[in-house]
Amino acid sequence: MDYSEDQNYQSDDDYNNTDYELIGPCSHQNNQSVEQVVGPYVHSIICILGFVGNSLVIVTYAFYKRTKSMTDVYLLNVAVADLLLVASLPLIVYNELSAWSMGPVACKLLRGSYSVNLYSGMLLLACISTDRYIAIVQARRSFRLRSLSYSRLICAVVWAAAFLLSVPTFYFYNWYEPTHSIDAFMEEDEANRTAGPPQYVCEFQFLDNTTAWRTKVAVPGTQLAVGFFLPLLVMVFCYSAIIATLLRARNFQRHKAVRVVLAVVVVFVVCHLPYNLTLFYDTTTMFQLHSCEESDLLQTAKTVTQTVAYLHCCLNPVLYAFVGVKFRNHFRKIFLDLWCLGKRHIAPRRFSRVTSKIYVSTQRSVDRSSENGSSFTM
């Protein structure tokens, strides 16, 4: 959240003079240089990888694997949330690099949907952790607690909670033309407006200072509490108990399962901890006076760490879906079907019988391996 209050303030000695030197908002040149690289290039790679990975998860569940367990329902909803997140990211980045040209409705919808998908994705990761805890640690109770009806109800509650948490974003984000409140810059602003089309932004807009203060603290504070610390605490508790249970089990696959658990926690912390620490520092020092150099450094840190946090959308399909043996077998079916379909189009008469036999045999082998396979993702 970039606001115009980050300005270069004069020292007390300067105010003792009779002439006051007014300085405009900080330019944040270093942050703009980083955004010119991160925005069009790094974010494009993240969007492509996240779109492909999460789309494959959704296609697999839609055509090859029915949602038979609570974990399947959670994984499908996580893929939907991540897919919507990476789909809205290019539009937001494009409009941040230039003036917002999509109008007020798109401003509210994109910003609001981004917040909804962020909260829902993080809360669903906490649900997956709880589901795995019940399946492994509380195995005797898992049959009663892990049902499709419960999972669908929990997912509905998660999406409703994410929407309610995003109501301030929907309400306070507006499409407007920013203006300086200093009278000395009015003539220069008028000249700039007449020189070209008006430059609109999609940012928070408030009618009074009290609402601005409360919202600027409440929105990032809620994101920190619900969107990071709550899932982190749930994951640490659940996966610690899971690791202790797996280490006591006499299973040759326990070491692999422990590595998967550690990878899930480490990737989550590495991706989200830097940005949330930066956001926490920005929130606690929001109403303190900063120099332009400090403000520029903080904005650059937020840009870089937020990009690292976006990487988690690309890694979720690998960590939660593709690691499982059963899911990999269904995923392999997609390529087998595509290969058979391509062979039929290339040489339909010559290879029709051969490819059909190969497809049937491979499909049976995959089905048998999927029935016998087991993994930590269950």
TORKOL-4160 file (C-alpha; in steps of 0.2 Angstrom, whole numbers, padded with zeros to 4 digits, m for minus):
378
<pt num="1" X="0000" Y="0000" Z="0000"/>
<pt num="2" X="0008" Y="0016" Z="m0006"/>
<pt num="3" X="0002" Y="0032" Z="0001"/>
<pt num="4" X="0007" Y="0050" Z="m0002"/>
<pt num="5" X="0012" Y="0054" Z="0016"/>
<pt num="6" X="0029" Y="0047" Z="0013"/>
<pt num="7" X="0038" Y="0064" Z="0011"/>
<pt num="8" X="0054" Y="0072" Z="0014"/>
<pt num="9" X="0052" Y="0082" Z="0030"/>
<pt num="10" X="0063" Y="0097" Z="0035"/>
<pt num="11" X="0073" Y="0098" Z="0051"/>
<pt num="12" X="0069" Y="0110" Z="0065"/>
<pt num="13" X="0082" Y="0122" Z="0060"/>
<pt num="14" X="0074" Y="0124" Z="0043"/>
<pt num="15" X="0058" Y="0129" Z="0051"/>
<pt num="16" X="0066" Y="0143" Z="0060"/>
<pt num="17" X="0069" Y="0152" Z="0044"/>
<pt num="18" X="0057" Y="0164" Z="0037"/>
<pt num="19" X="0056" Y="0155" Z="0020"/>
<pt num="20" X="0049" Y="0138" Z="0019"/>
<pt num="21" X="0055" Y="0125" Z="0006"/>
<pt num="22" X="0041" Y="0113" Z="0001"/>
<pt num="23" X="0046" Y="0096" Z="m0005"/>
<pt num="24" X="0034" Y="0085" Z="m0015"/>
<pt num="25" X="0031" Y="0066" Z="m0012"/>
<pt num="26" X="0045" Y="0054" Z="m0013"/>
<pt num="27" X="0049" Y="0048" Z="m0030"/>
<pt num="28" X="0055" Y="0030" Z="m0025"/>
<pt num="29" X="0067" Y="0028" Z="m0039"/>
<pt num="30" X="0075" Y="0012" Z="m0033"/>
<pt num="31" X="0058" Y="0004" Z="m0031"/>
<pt num="32" X="0052" Y="0010" Z="m0048"/>
<pt num="33" X="0068" Y="0002" Z="m0055"/>
<pt num="34" X="0065" Y="m0014" Z="m0047"/>
<pt num="35" X="0047" Y="m0014" Z="m0052"/>
<pt num="36" X="0052" Y="m0012" Z="m0070"/>
<pt num="37" X="0061" Y="m0028" Z="m0069"/>
<pt num="38" X="0050" Y="m0038" Z="m0057"/>
<pt num="39" X="0033" Y="m0033" Z="m0064"/>
<pt num="40" X="0034" Y="m0038" Z="m0083"/>
<pt num="41" X="0047" Y="m0052" Z="m0082"/>
<pt num="42" X="0047" Y="m0061" Z="m0065"/>
<pt num="43" X="0028" Y="m0059" Z="m0062"/>
<pt num="44" X="0025" Y="m0066" Z="m0080"/>
<pt num="45" X="0035" Y="m0082" Z="m0076"/>
<pt num="46" X="0026" Y="m0084" Z="m0059"/>
<pt num="47" X="0009" Y="m0082" Z="m0068"/>
<pt num="48" X="0014" Y="m0094" Z="m0082"/>
<pt num="49" X="0020" Y="m0108" Z="m0070"/>
<pt num="50" X="0006" Y="m0105" Z="m0057"/>
<pt num="51" X="m0007" Y="m0106" Z="m0071"/>
<pt num="52" X="0000" Y="m0122" Z="m0079"/>
<pt num="53" X="0002" Y="m0131" Z="m0062"/>
<pt num="54" X="m0014" Y="m0126" Z="m0054"/>
<pt num="55" X="m0024" Y="m0129" Z="m0071"/>
<pt num="56" X="m0017" Y="m0147" Z="m0072"/>
<pt num="57" X="m0023" Y="m0150" Z="m0054"/>
<pt num="58" X="m0040" Y="m0144" Z="m0058"/>
<pt num="59" X="m0041" Y="m0154" Z="m0075"/>
<pt num="60" X="m0035" Y="m0169" Z="m0066"/>
<pt num="61" X="m0049" Y="m0168" Z="m0053"/>
<pt num="62" X="m0062" Y="m0164" Z="m0066"/>
<pt num="63" X="m0058" Y="m0178" Z="m0079"/>
<pt num="64" X="m0047" Y="m0191" Z="m0071"/>
<pt num="65" X="m0049" Y="m0191" Z="m0052"/>
<pt num="66" X="m0065" Y="m0189" Z="m0042"/>
<pt num="67" X="m0064" Y="m0180" Z="m0026"/>
<pt num="68" X="m0066" Y="m0195" Z="m0015"/>
<pt num="69" X="m0058" Y="m0189" Z="0001"/>
<pt num="70" X="m0057" Y="m0173" Z="0012"/>
<pt num="71" X="m0039" Y="m0170" Z="0006"/>
<pt num="72" X="m0045" Y="m0170" Z="m0013"/>
<pt num="73" X="m0058" Y="m0157" Z="m0009"/>
<pt num="74" X="m0045" Y="m0146" Z="0000"/>
<pt num="75" X="m0032" Y="m0148" Z="m0014"/>
<pt num="76" X="m0045" Y="m0144" Z="m0028"/>
<pt num="77" X="m0050" Y="m0128" Z="m0018"/>
<pt num="78" X="m0032" Y="m0123" Z="m0015"/>
<pt num="79" X="m0029" Y="m0125" Z="m0034"/>
<pt num="80" X="m0044" Y="m0114" Z="m0038"/>
<pt num="81" X="m0039" Y="m0100" Z="m0026"/>
<pt num="82" X="m0021" Y="m0100" Z="m0033"/>
<pt num="83" X="m0027" Y="m0100" Z="m0051"/>
<pt num="84" X="m0038" Y="m0085" Z="m0048"/>
<pt num="85" X="m0024" Y="m0077" Z="m0039"/>
<pt num="86" X="m0011" Y="m0078" Z="m0053"/>
<pt num="87" X="m0025" Y="m0074" Z="m0066"/>
<pt num="88" X="m0028" Y="m0057" Z="m0057"/>
<pt num="89" X="m0010" Y="m0053" Z="m0054"/>
<pt num="90" X="m0005" Y="m0048" Z="m0072"/>
<pt num="91" X="m0019" Y="m0035" Z="m0073"/>
<pt num="92" X="m0015" Y="m0028" Z="m0056"/>
<pt num="93" X="0004" Y="m0027" Z="m0061"/>
<pt num="94" X="0000" Y="m0019" Z="m0077"/>
<pt num="95" X="m0010" Y="m0006" Z="m0069"/>
<pt num="96" X="0002" Y="m0002" Z="m0056"/>
<pt num="97" X="0016" Y="0001" Z="m0069"/>
<pt num="98" X="0005" Y="0013" Z="m0078"/>
<pt num="99" X="m0011" Y="0023" Z="m0074"/>
<pt num="100" X="m0026" Y="0013" Z="m0070"/>
<pt num="101" X="m0036" Y="0012" Z="m0086"/>
<pt num="102" X="m0049" Y="m0002" Z="m0082"/>
<pt num="103" X="m0062" Y="0009" Z="m0073"/>
<pt num="104" X="m0069" Y="0009" Z="m0055"/>
<pt num="105" X="m0078" Y="m0008" Z="m0056"/>
<pt num="106" X="m0063" Y="m0017" Z="m0062"/>
<pt num="107" X="m0053" Y="m0009" Z="m0048"/>
<pt num="108" X="m0064" Y="m0015" Z="m0034"/>
<pt num="109" X="m0067" Y="m0032" Z="m0042"/>
<pt num="110" X="m0048" Y="m0036" Z="m0045"/>
<pt num="111" X="m0042" Y="m0029" Z="m0028"/>
<pt num="112" X="m0056" Y="m0038" Z="m0019"/>
<pt num="113" X="m0055" Y="m0054" Z="m0028"/>
<pt num="114" X="m0036" Y="m0054" Z="m0025"/>
<pt num="115" X="m0039" Y="m0052" Z="m0006"/>
<pt num="116" X="m0052" Y="m0066" Z="m0006"/>
<pt num="117" X="m0041" Y="m0078" Z="m0015"/>
<pt num="118" X="m0026" Y="m0074" Z="m0004"/>
<pt num="119" X="m0036" Y="m0077" Z="0012"/>
<pt num="120" X="m0045" Y="m0093" Z="0006"/>
<pt num="121" X="m0028" Y="m0100" Z="0000"/>
<pt num="122" X="m0019" Y="m0098" Z="0016"/>
<pt num="123" X="m0034" Y="m0104" Z="0027"/>
<pt num="124" X="m0036" Y="m0119" Z="0016"/>
<pt num="125" X="m0017" Y="m0124" Z="0018"/>
<pt num="126" X="m0021" Y="m0123" Z="0037"/>
<pt num="127" X="m0036" Y="m0135" Z="0034"/>
<pt num="128" X="m0025" Y="m0147" Z="0024"/>
<pt num="129" X="m0013" Y="m0147" Z="0039"/>
<pt num="130" X="m0027" Y="m0151" Z="0051"/>
<pt num="131" X="m0033" Y="m0165" Z="0039"/>
<pt num="132" X="m0016" Y="m0173" Z="0038"/>
<pt num="133" X="m0015" Y="m0172" Z="0057"/>
<pt num="134" X="m0032" Y="m0181" Z="0060"/>
<pt num="135" X="m0027" Y="m0194" Z="0046"/>
<pt num="136" X="m0010" Y="m0199" Z="0054"/>
<pt num="137" X="m0010" Y="m0194" Z="0072"/>
<pt num="138" X="m0029" Y="m0197" Z="0076"/>
<pt num="139" X="m0031" Y="m0211" Z="0064"/>
<pt num="140" X="m0044" Y="m0220" Z="0074"/>
<pt num="141" X="m0056" Y="m0205" Z="0073"/>
<pt num="142" X="m0052" Y="m0201" Z="0055"/>
<pt num="143" X="m0066" Y="m0211" Z="0048"/>
<pt num="144" X="m0079" Y="m0200" Z="0057"/>
<pt num="145" X="m0071" Y="m0183" Z="0055"/>
<pt num="146" X="m0064" Y="m0185" Z="0037"/>
<pt num="147" X="m0080" Y="m0185" Z="0026"/>
<pt num="148" X="m0084" Y="m0176" Z="0010"/>
<pt num="149" X="m0099" Y="m0167" Z="0018"/>
<pt num="150" X="m0088" Y="m0160" Z="0032"/>
<pt num="151" X="m0075" Y="m0155" Z="0019"/>
<pt num="152" X="m0087" Y="m0146" Z="0008"/>
<pt num="153" X="m0095" Y="m0137" Z="0023"/>
<pt num="154" X="m0078" Y="m0132" Z="0029"/>
<pt num="155" X="m0073" Y="m0125" Z="0012"/>
<pt num="156" X="m0089" Y="m0115" Z="0011"/>
<pt num="157" X="m0085" Y="m0108" Z="0028"/>
<pt num="158" X="m0067" Y="m0103" Z="0022"/>
<pt num="159" X="m0073" Y="m0095" Z="0006"/>
<pt num="160" X="m0086" Y="m0085" Z="0016"/>
<pt num="161" X="m0074" Y="m0080" Z="0029"/>
<pt num="162" X="m0061" Y="m0074" Z="0016"/>
<pt num="163" X="m0075" Y="m0064" Z="0008"/>
<pt num="164" X="m0080" Y="m0056" Z="0024"/>
<pt num="165" X="m0061" Y="m0052" Z="0028"/>
<pt num="166" X="m0060" Y="m0044" Z="0011"/>
<pt num="167" X="m0075" Y="m0032" Z="0013"/>
<pt num="168" X="m0064" Y="m0017" Z="0018"/>
<pt num="169" X="m0054" Y="m0020" Z="0002"/>
<pt num="170" X="m0070" Y="m0020" Z="m0009"/>
<pt num="171" X="m0076" Y="m0005" Z="0000"/>
<pt num="172" X="m0061" Y="0007" Z="0002"/>
<pt num="173" X="m0052" Y="0004" Z="m0014"/>
<pt num="174" X="m0058" Y="0017" Z="m0027"/>
<pt num="175" X="m0053" Y="0023" Z="m0044"/>
<pt num="176" X="m0048" Y="0041" Z="m0043"/>
<pt num="177" X="m0036" Y="0055" Z="m0049"/>
<pt num="178" X="m0024" Y="0059" Z="m0035"/>
<pt num="179" X="m0020" Y="0077" Z="m0032"/>
<pt num="180" X="m0008" Y="0086" Z="m0020"/>
<pt num="181" X="m0015" Y="0096" Z="m0005"/>
<pt num="182" X="m0001" Y="0109" Z="m0005"/>
<pt num="183" X="m0007" Y="0125" Z="m0013"/>
<pt num="184" X="0011" Y="0128" Z="m0020"/>
<pt num="185" X="0009" Y="0113" Z="m0032"/>
<pt num="186" X="m0009" Y="0117" Z="m0039"/>
<pt num="187" X="m0003" Y="0127" Z="m0054"/>
<pt num="188" X="0010" Y="0113" Z="m0059"/>
<pt num="189" X="m0004" Y="0100" Z="m0057"/>
<pt num="190" X="m0016" Y="0110" Z="m0068"/>
<pt num="191" X="m0002" Y="0111" Z="m0081"/>
<pt num="192" X="0001" Y="0093" Z="m0081"/>
<pt num="193" X="m0017" Y="0089" Z="m0082"/>
<pt num="194" X="m0019" Y="0100" Z="m0097"/>
<pt num="195" X="m0004" Y="0092" Z="m0105"/>
<pt num="196" X="m0011" Y="0075" Z="m0106"/>
<pt num="197" X="m0025" Y="0063" Z="m0101"/>
<pt num="198" X="m0029" Y="0062" Z="m0082"/>
<pt num="199" X="m0019" Y="0049" Z="m0073"/>
<pt num="200" X="m0031" Y="0038" Z="m0062"/>
<pt num="201" X="m0025" Y="0026" Z="m0048"/>
<pt num="202" X="m0034" Y="0011" Z="m0039"/>
<pt num="203" X="m0029" Y="0014" Z="m0021"/>
<pt num="204" X="m0037" Y="0016" Z="m0004"/>
<pt num="205" X="m0047" Y="0032" Z="m0003"/>
<pt num="206" X="m0055" Y="0039" Z="0014"/>
<pt num="207" X="m0066" Y="0053" Z="0018"/>
<pt num="208" X="m0059" Y="0057" Z="0035"/>
<pt num="209" X="m0043" Y="0054" Z="0045"/>
<pt num="210" X="m0050" Y="0043" Z="0058"/>
<pt num="211" X="m0056" Y="0030" Z="0046"/>
<pt num="212" X="m0040" Y="0031" Z="0036"/>
<pt num="213" X="m0030" Y="0028" Z="0052"/>
<pt num="214" X="m0040" Y="0013" Z="0057"/>
<pt num="215" X="m0041" Y="0005" Z="0040"/>
<pt num="216" X="m0023" Y="0007" Z="0037"/>
<pt num="217" X="m0019" Y="m0003" Z="0053"/>
<pt num="218" X="m0033" Y="m0015" Z="0052"/>
<pt num="219" X="m0031" Y="m0022" Z="0034"/>
<pt num="220" X="m0013" Y="m0026" Z="0035"/>
<pt num="221" X="m0015" Y="m0032" Z="0053"/>
<pt num="222" X="m0029" Y="m0044" Z="0048"/>
<pt num="223" X="m0018" Y="m0050" Z="0034"/>
<pt num="224" X="m0004" Y="m0054" Z="0046"/>
<pt num="225" X="m0015" Y="m0062" Z="0059"/>
<pt num="226" X="m0026" Y="m0072" Z="0048"/>
<pt num="227" X="m0016" Y="m0074" Z="0032"/>
<pt num="228" X="0000" Y="m0079" Z="0039"/>
<pt num="229" X="0002" Y="m0082" Z="0058"/>
<pt num="230" X="m0014" Y="m0092" Z="0060"/>
<pt num="231" X="m0009" Y="m0104" Z="0046"/>
<pt num="232" X="0009" Y="m0105" Z="0052"/>
<pt num="233" X="0004" Y="m0109" Z="0070"/>
<pt num="234" X="m0008" Y="m0123" Z="0063"/>
<pt num="235" X="0005" Y="m0130" Z="0052"/>
<pt num="236" X="0019" Y="m0130" Z="0065"/>
<pt num="237" X="0007" Y="m0139" Z="0078"/>
<pt num="238" X="0000" Y="m0152" Z="0066"/>
<pt num="239" X="0016" Y="m0156" Z="0057"/>
<pt num="240" X="0026" Y="m0157" Z="0073"/>
<pt num="241" X="0014" Y="m0170" Z="0079"/>
<pt num="242" X="0014" Y="m0179" Z="0062"/>
<pt num="243" X="0033" Y="m0180" Z="0062"/>
<pt num="244" X="0033" Y="m0187" Z="0079"/>
<pt num="245" X="0021" Y="m0200" Z="0074"/>
<pt num="246" X="0030" Y="m0205" Z="0058"/>
<pt num="247" X="0046" Y="m0207" Z="0067"/>
<pt num="248" X="0038" Y="m0219" Z="0079"/>
<pt num="249" X="0031" Y="m0229" Z="0065"/>
<pt num="250" X="0040" Y="m0244" Z="0058"/>
<pt num="251" X="0038" Y="m0240" Z="0039"/>
<pt num="252" X="0051" Y="m0239" Z="0026"/>
<pt num="253" X="0043" Y="m0224" Z="0018"/>
<pt num="254" X="0043" Y="m0214" Z="0034"/>
<pt num="255" X="0059" Y="m0205" Z="0030"/>
<pt num="256" X="0052" Y="m0199" Z="0013"/>
<pt num="257" X="0036" Y="m0193" Z="0022"/>
<pt num="258" X="0046" Y="m0183" Z="0035"/>
<pt num="259" X="0056" Y="m0175" Z="0021"/>
<pt num="260" X="0039" Y="m0170" Z="0012"/>
<pt num="261" X="0033" Y="m0163" Z="0029"/>
<pt num="262" X="0048" Y="m0153" Z="0032"/>
<pt num="263" X="0048" Y="m0147" Z="0013"/>
<pt num="264" X="0030" Y="m0140" Z="0015"/>
<pt num="265" X="0034" Y="m0130" Z="0031"/>
<pt num="266" X="0051" Y="m0124" Z="0025"/>
<pt num="267" X="0044" Y="m0118" Z="0008"/>
<pt num="268" X="0029" Y="m0109" Z="0017"/>
<pt num="269" X="0041" Y="m0100" Z="0029"/>
<pt num="270" X="0054" Y="m0095" Z="0016"/>
<pt num="271" X="0041" Y="m0089" Z="0004"/>
<pt num="272" X="0029" Y="m0079" Z="0016"/>
<pt num="273" X="0040" Y="m0074" Z="0032"/>
<pt num="274" X="0050" Y="m0061" Z="0023"/>
<pt num="275" X="0035" Y="m0052" Z="0016"/>
<pt num="276" X="0025" Y="m0053" Z="0032"/>
<pt num="277" X="0040" Y="m0046" Z="0042"/>
<pt num="278" X="0042" Y="m0032" Z="0030"/>
<pt num="279" X="0023" Y="m0029" Z="0031"/>
<pt num="280" X="0023" Y="m0029" Z="0050"/>
<pt num="281" X="0037" Y="m0016" Z="0051"/>
<pt num="282" X="0028" Y="m0005" Z="0038"/>
<pt num="283" X="0012" Y="m0006" Z="0048"/>
<pt num="284" X="0020" Y="m0002" Z="0065"/>
<pt num="285" X="0030" Y="0013" Z="0058"/>
<pt num="286" X="0017" Y="0019" Z="0046"/>
<pt num="287" X="0013" Y="0035" Z="0055"/>
<pt num="288" X="0031" Y="0039" Z="0059"/>
<pt num="289" X="0042" Y="0052" Z="0049"/>
<pt num="290" X="0054" Y="0044" Z="0037"/>
<pt num="291" X="0066" Y="0051" Z="0025"/>
<pt num="292" X="0064" Y="0047" Z="0006"/>
<pt num="293" X="0079" Y="0035" Z="0007"/>
<pt num="294" X="0071" Y="0025" Z="0021"/>
<pt num="295" X="0054" Y="0025" Z="0012"/>
<pt num="296" X="0062" Y="0020" Z="m0004"/>
<pt num="297" X="0071" Y="0006" Z="0004"/>
<pt num="298" X="0055" Y="0000" Z="0013"/>
<pt num="299" X="0045" Y="0000" Z="m0003"/>
<pt num="300" X="0059" Y="m0010" Z="m0013"/>
<pt num="301" X="0059" Y="m0023" Z="0001"/>
<pt num="302" X="0040" Y="m0025" Z="0000"/>
<pt num="303" X="0041" Y="m0027" Z="m0019"/>
<pt num="304" X="0055" Y="m0040" Z="m0018"/>
<pt num="305" X="0048" Y="m0050" Z="m0003"/>
<pt num="306" X="0030" Y="m0050" Z="m0011"/>
<pt num="307" X="0036" Y="m0057" Z="m0027"/>
<pt num="308" X="0045" Y="m0071" Z="m0017"/>
<pt num="309" X="0028" Y="m0074" Z="m0008"/>
<pt num="310" X="0019" Y="m0076" Z="m0025"/>
<pt num="311" X="0031" Y="m0091" Z="m0029"/>
<pt num="312" X="0021" Y="m0101" Z="m0016"/>
<pt num="313" X="0006" Y="m0102" Z="m0029"/>
<pt num="314" X="0018" Y="m0111" Z="m0041"/>
<pt num="315" X="0025" Y="m0123" Z="m0028"/>
<pt num="316" X="0008" Y="m0128" Z="m0020"/>
<pt num="317" X="0004" Y="m0140" Z="m0034"/>
<pt num="318" X="0021" Y="m0148" Z="m0032"/>
<pt num="319" X="0021" Y="m0149" Z="m0013"/>
<pt num="320" X="0002" Y="m0154" Z="m0011"/>
<pt num="321" X="m0003" Y="m0164" Z="m0027"/>
<pt num="322" X="0011" Y="m0170" Z="m0038"/>
<pt num="323" X="0021" Y="m0177" Z="m0023"/>
<pt num="324" X="0007" Y="m0190" Z="m0021"/>
<pt num="325" X="0009" Y="m0207" Z="m0030"/>
<pt num="326" X="m0010" Y="m0208" Z="m0034"/>
<pt num="327" X="m0010" Y="m0190" Z="m0041"/>
<pt num="328" X="0005" Y="m0193" Z="m0051"/>
<pt num="329" X="m0003" Y="m0208" Z="m0059"/>
<pt num="330" X="m0018" Y="m0198" Z="m0064"/>
<pt num="331" X="m0007" Y="m0184" Z="m0070"/>
<pt num="332" X="0002" Y="m0197" Z="m0081"/>
<pt num="333" X="m0014" Y="m0202" Z="m0089"/>
<pt num="334" X="m0016" Y="m0184" Z="m0096"/>
<pt num="335" X="0000" Y="m0186" Z="m0106"/>
<pt num="336" X="m0005" Y="m0203" Z="m0111"/>
<pt num="337" X="m0022" Y="m0197" Z="m0118"/>
<pt num="338" X="m0014" Y="m0182" Z="m0126"/>
<pt num="339" X="m0001" Y="m0194" Z="m0134"/>
<pt num="340" X="m0014" Y="m0206" Z="m0141"/>
<pt num="341" X="m0025" Y="m0191" Z="m0147"/>
<pt num="342" X="m0010" Y="m0184" Z="m0156"/>
<pt num="343" X="m0006" Y="m0201" Z="m0164"/>
<pt num="344" X="m0024" Y="m0203" Z="m0170"/>
<pt num="345" X="m0024" Y="m0186" Z="m0179"/>
<pt num="346" X="m0007" Y="m0189" Z="m0187"/>
<pt num="347" X="m0010" Y="m0206" Z="m0193"/>
<pt num="348" X="m0028" Y="m0212" Z="m0189"/>
<pt num="349" X="m0029" Y="m0228" Z="m0200"/>
<pt num="350" X="m0011" Y="m0235" Z="m0197"/>
<pt num="351" X="m0010" Y="m0232" Z="m0178"/>
<pt num="352" X="m0028" Y="m0232" Z="m0172"/>
<pt num="353" X="m0028" Y="m0251" Z="m0166"/>
<pt num="354" X="m0010" Y="m0250" Z="m0160"/>
<pt num="355" X="m0012" Y="m0234" Z="m0150"/>
<pt num="356" X="m0029" Y="m0240" Z="m0143"/>
<pt num="357" X="m0021" Y="m0256" Z="m0136"/>
<pt num="358" X="m0006" Y="m0247" Z="m0129"/>
<pt num="359" X="m0018" Y="m0234" Z="m0121"/>
<pt num="360" X="m0029" Y="m0248" Z="m0113"/>
<pt num="361" X="m0014" Y="m0258" Z="m0107"/>
<pt num="362" X="m0005" Y="m0242" Z="m0100"/>
<pt num="363" X="m0021" Y="m0236" Z="m0092"/>
<pt num="364" X="m0024" Y="m0253" Z="m0083"/>
<pt num="365" X="m0006" Y="m0253" Z="m0077"/>
<pt num="366" X="m0008" Y="m0235" Z="m0070"/>
<pt num="367" X="m0025" Y="m0239" Z="m0062"/>
<pt num="368" X="m0017" Y="m0254" Z="m0053"/>
<pt num="369" X="m0002" Y="m0244" Z="m0048"/>
<pt num="370" X="m0013" Y="m0230" Z="m0041"/>
<pt num="371" X="m0023" Y="m0242" Z="m0031"/>
<pt num="372" X="m0008" Y="m0250" Z="m0023"/>
<pt num="373" X="0002" Y="m0233" Z="m0021"/>
<pt num="374" X="0002" Y="m0223" Z="m0006"/>
<pt num="375" X="0009" Y="m0207" Z="m0001"/>
<pt num="376" X="0009" Y="m0194" Z="0012"/>
<pt num="377" X="m0004" Y="m0184" Z="0003"/>
<pt num="378" X="m0016" Y="m0199" Z="0004"/>
